[in-house]
């Protein structure tokens, strides 16, 4: 999802956002975060805590965006493309890291 929304792939995706679409994506973000937390709520001192933290991040961000949709639309229109590119780049790197660790060999 992050790769499809990356600003280098779709440079004008965040130019105009409407409240119903932001609300819908927030509901999906909340549901995804809740599903991650229900399936993987582990607070160990290793790399698996990234999955739990991402679940809580999506849950809280989805809630905030659902109840403050207008604020999110206004703040997204005032944010530059560089900030979106930077944040999406960080999310993409974390997603690739977690994917490779999840499907890679343990080395045991």
GIKARA-V592875 format. One record per helix or strand. SS is the DSSP state (alpha for helix, beta for strand). FROM is the first residue (numbers start at 1). LEN is the number of residues. If there is no record, write none. Layout:
BEGIN
ss: <SS:SS>
from: <FROM:FROM>
len: <LEN:LEN>
END
This chain:
BEGIN
ss: <alpha:alpha:alpha:alpha:alpha>
from: <2:19:49:69:81>
len: <4:21:19:10:23>
END
